[in-house]
Amino acid sequence: MPFGKHPPFPDQPGDWAGVTSDLPAALAAASEICTGESSRYALDCVPLRGSAGEVLASDDRQVLIRSGIDLPGETTC
């Protein structure tokens, strides 16, 4: 893409959601388990369950569930 021909950067959201300090530690622990070396797609991601306040991860040998995390929203991603 030629310089200056890129689309404009999106505006900042009007309302930011805050998270607690335990979220980065939970994501770091989950990233150590999900190595990205699995042939199974579902094991190469870190699901976030907002309604349950959980961060999940697995490498097919062990599972990590960090709960009690205050995640914004009610969705699962």
Backbone torsions as a table, in degrees:
resi	resn	phi	psi	omega
1	MET	NA	127.2	-179.7
2	PRO	-63.6	149.9	179.4
3	PHE	-59.2	133.6	178.9
4	GLY	86.7	-5.7	-178.5
5	LYS	-102.9	8.7	-178.9
6	HIS	-79.0	156.1	178.0
7	PRO	-68.1	155.1	-179.1
8	PRO	-66.1	149.5	177.7
9	PHE	-69.3	138.0	-178.5
10	PRO	-63.2	151.7	176.0
11	ASP	-68.4	156.7	175.9
12	GLN	-68.4	146.4	176.9
13	PRO	-65.1	151.1	-180.0
14	GLY	-73.0	-27.2	-176.1
15	ASP	-132.3	116.7	178.7
16	TRP	-92.9	142.4	176.2
17	ALA	-96.9	133.6	178.4
18	GLY	-87.7	152.9	175.0
19	VAL	-129.4	157.6	-179.9
20	THR	-82.5	167.2	-175.1
21	SER	-71.8	-10.7	179.7
22	ASP	-82.5	-11.5	179.0
23	LEU	-65.6	-47.6	178.6
24	PRO	-58.9	-38.5	178.6
25	ALA	-66.5	-39.5	178.4
26	ALA	-66.3	-40.7	178.3
27	LEU	-67.7	-36.3	177.7
28	ALA	-65.4	-43.4	178.4
29	ALA	-64.2	-40.6	179.1
30	ALA	-65.9	-37.6	-178.9
31	SER	-69.2	-24.9	176.2
32	GLU	-72.2	-27.9	179.9
33	ILE	-83.5	-43.6	179.7
34	CYS	-81.0	98.8	-174.6
35	THR	-86.4	-18.7	-176.4
36	GLY	82.3	7.1	-178.7
37	GLU	-98.3	-0.4	-177.6
38	SER	-79.7	149.1	174.8
39	SER	-85.6	-4.0	179.3
40	ARG	-99.7	120.0	-175.7
41	TYR	-56.6	-40.9	-175.1
42	ALA	-64.7	-18.9	-179.6
43	LEU	-90.6	-3.3	-179.3
44	ASP	-101.9	22.8	-179.9
45	CYS	-136.6	165.3	178.2
46	VAL	-120.4	97.3	179.4
47	PRO	-69.5	139.6	174.5
48	LEU	-114.2	124.7	179.1
49	ARG	-110.2	95.6	-175.4
50	GLY	-61.7	-42.9	-177.2
51	SER	-67.3	-31.1	179.4
52	ALA	-95.3	-12.1	-178.5
53	GLY	67.7	43.1	-175.0
54	GLU	-123.5	145.6	168.8
55	VAL	-116.5	127.7	-175.8
56	LEU	-121.1	152.1	175.1
57	ALA	-159.3	151.0	176.8
58	SER	-154.3	150.4	173.7
59	ASP	-120.4	18.8	-179.8
60	ASP	80.0	-4.8	175.6
61	ARG	-118.0	-28.6	-179.8
62	GLN	-141.5	159.4	178.8
63	VAL	-130.5	141.8	176.3
64	LEU	-117.9	127.3	173.6
65	ILE	-129.9	110.4	174.8
66	ARG	-101.8	116.7	-178.1
67	SER	-115.7	172.0	-179.2
68	GLY	80.4	17.3	-179.6
69	ILE	-93.9	131.7	-179.2
70	ASP	-82.6	95.8	178.9
71	LEU	-99.9	138.7	177.5
72	PRO	-72.1	143.5	176.5
73	GLY	89.6	171.8	-178.1
74	GLU	-116.3	7.1	-172.8
75	THR	-94.0	165.8	173.6
76	THR	-110.8	133.1	177.4
77	CYS	-134.3	NA	NA
